[in-house]
Amino acid sequence: MSKKNDLKKFCKEHKIEIIEGAVIVAGGVVIGVLIHDNKSLKKSLKFANDTILKQDKRILELKNLCLQKDIRHAETISDGLRHGSPLCAQDMVQLREFLKVRPQA
């Protein structure tokens, strides 16, 4: 019973220090969790940024490829028209209509 009373007495005498210590420990735990979460978020953000950069590069490659294809298609239509191809004439009409709607293409 003496130990129990000694513990009660100690707690009463050092109440503020015990509370301060608990708050410091709890704060440290919270800071540790936030730092861990921050590192995890930074890794996720870096991965997302790397993915976006790769996708942007691929988009540029595909745009260039489409441009090359469009140039080659126009050349092919032109050649076909010179040789009297009705299919190329249809393609030329469709290309003109497309360019009216999307002149930047």
Legacy VTK file of the C-alpha trace (Angstrom):
# vtk DataFile Version 3.0
C-alpha trace
ASCII
DATASET POLYDATA
POINTS 105 float
0.000 0.000 0.000
2.943 2.294 0.601
4.045 2.129 -3.020
0.554 3.056 -4.177
0.466 6.045 -1.854
3.964 7.072 -2.922
2.871 6.937 -6.547
-0.236 9.055 -5.834
1.859 11.571 -3.921
4.435 11.721 -6.730
1.699 12.260 -9.324
0.115 15.048 -7.287
3.454 16.775 -6.732
4.586 16.473 -10.374
1.256 16.813 -12.150
2.428 19.623 -14.450
5.655 17.864 -15.416
3.757 14.644 -16.208
1.253 16.510 -18.386
4.048 18.419 -20.135
5.923 15.187 -20.782
2.818 13.513 -22.187
2.146 16.495 -24.453
5.764 16.458 -25.680
5.643 12.726 -26.395
2.271 13.049 -28.158
3.593 16.000 -30.178
6.658 14.014 -31.157
4.500 11.142 -32.316
2.318 13.492 -34.371
5.388 15.145 -35.921
6.854 11.738 -36.729
3.647 10.638 -38.428
3.448 13.893 -40.402
7.066 13.586 -41.533
6.443 10.011 -42.651
3.282 11.067 -44.514
5.170 13.984 -46.072
7.914 11.673 -47.354
5.302 9.330 -48.759
3.510 12.214 -50.474
6.792 13.490 -51.911
7.519 10.045 -53.380
4.027 9.877 -54.877
4.353 13.397 -56.281
7.748 12.619 -57.820
6.341 9.474 -59.415
3.356 11.442 -60.763
5.628 14.179 -62.150
7.906 11.609 -63.803
4.868 9.926 -65.347
3.536 13.254 -66.623
6.909 14.111 -68.185
7.031 10.713 -69.923
3.460 11.165 -71.167
4.212 14.693 -72.428
7.219 13.348 -74.334
5.111 10.541 -75.813
2.359 13.001 -76.795
4.914 15.097 -78.696
6.229 11.973 -80.417
2.690 10.986 -81.428
1.889 14.506 -82.678
4.997 14.441 -84.833
4.109 10.986 -86.104
0.571 12.147 -86.967
1.985 15.164 -88.773
4.284 12.922 -90.818
1.353 10.621 -91.582
-0.847 13.554 -92.629
1.860 14.915 -94.924
2.379 11.503 -96.491
-1.374 10.991 -96.865
-1.757 14.356 -98.621
1.113 13.472 -100.964
-0.504 10.115 -101.700
-3.892 11.727 -102.398
-2.238 14.241 -104.712
-0.412 11.512 -106.607
-3.596 9.462 -106.866
-5.512 12.447 -108.223
-2.873 12.980 -110.907
-3.477 9.390 -111.968
-7.280 9.737 -111.953
-8.155 7.766 -108.807
-11.781 8.310 -107.701
-10.885 7.039 -104.223
-8.224 9.742 -103.886
-10.759 12.319 -105.054
-13.068 11.243 -102.215
-10.156 11.433 -99.766
-9.310 14.951 -100.967
-12.903 16.098 -100.415
-12.859 14.616 -96.914
-9.479 16.235 -96.202
-10.768 19.653 -97.339
-13.849 19.292 -95.127
-11.687 18.282 -92.192
-9.359 21.243 -92.720
-12.342 23.626 -92.799
-13.304 22.412 -89.322
-9.744 22.103 -87.995
-7.503 24.429 -89.981
-4.522 23.944 -87.643
-4.277 20.259 -88.563
LINES 1 106
105 0 1 2 3 4 5 6 7 8 9 10 11 12 13 14 15 16 17 18 19 20 21 22 23 24 25 26 27 28 29 30 31 32 33 34 35 36 37 38 39 40 41 42 43 44 45 46 47 48 49 50 51 52 53 54 55 56 57 58 59 60 61 62 63 64 65 66 67 68 69 70 71 72 73 74 75 76 77 78 79 80 81 82 83 84 85 86 87 88 89 90 91 92 93 94 95 96 97 98 99 100 101 102 103 104
